[in-house]
Amino acid sequence: MRGLVTFFLMLRTPSVQNAPMALKLFRSTGYSSILMAGETRLAMHPGWMILAISAWAGLACNVALWRELAGTGARMGAALALALSVAGASAVVVSLLGWRKTIKTAATLVLLAAALSACSIWSEGLPVDGMLLGHGMAGLLLPSWPSLFRWHVWALLGGLALVPMMWMWNTPLRRLSAQRQLNVNIAGSLIGAAVLATGSWLLLHGPF
């Protein structure tokens, strides 16, 4: 009877000698990545994160598009071309810094810059045209002091920047090998540059 109990205890107790082999098997089968903190099977691919942030910056933070949808503008084509330019530039920036430890920080800066610029243009009633850059980068990225005392400016900043930031920081990203991540970064940068070039060309030469 004692021998039978000892036999069952040996079956239930893992051997110390087999522990490295079990750990190697655990890692090679992919279960380790599933059980890592903050990472699941539903983790988002970094490429989709780049696309989402770029689309938000180009569409949601596009004051010219707001005016067109509200019926107060007359150049929908120019608004869409601007959306392409902003989205392409955002994709280039986030892709160049698209490594696991830097992608969310880069996306945060892009979202903050796009939201601040939209609030500045909207609160000051600036026209979105070729003369916009004449106001200087400080005037575009920083709303005027009087506008900061208006509650709707802070509500707009919260909707355009805080909400997507909360979603982004709470979304786990899929772990990629160094080579695959480099390929994603290069592809994102090239596609973003092509979209930026297309939007810029349409703004300068389009029939708007």
Protein Blocks (a to p, Z undefined) as FASTA:
>chain_A
ZZmmmmmmmmmpccfklmmmmmmmmmmnommmmmpghiafklccfklmmmmmmmmmmmmm
mmklmmmmnopacbfklmmmmmmmmmmmmmmmmmmmmcfklmmmmmmmmmmmmmmmmmmm
mmnopacdfklmmnojklmmpccfklmmpmklmmmmmmmmmmmmmmmmmpccddddfklm
mmmmmmmmmmmmmmmmmmmmmmmmmcZZ
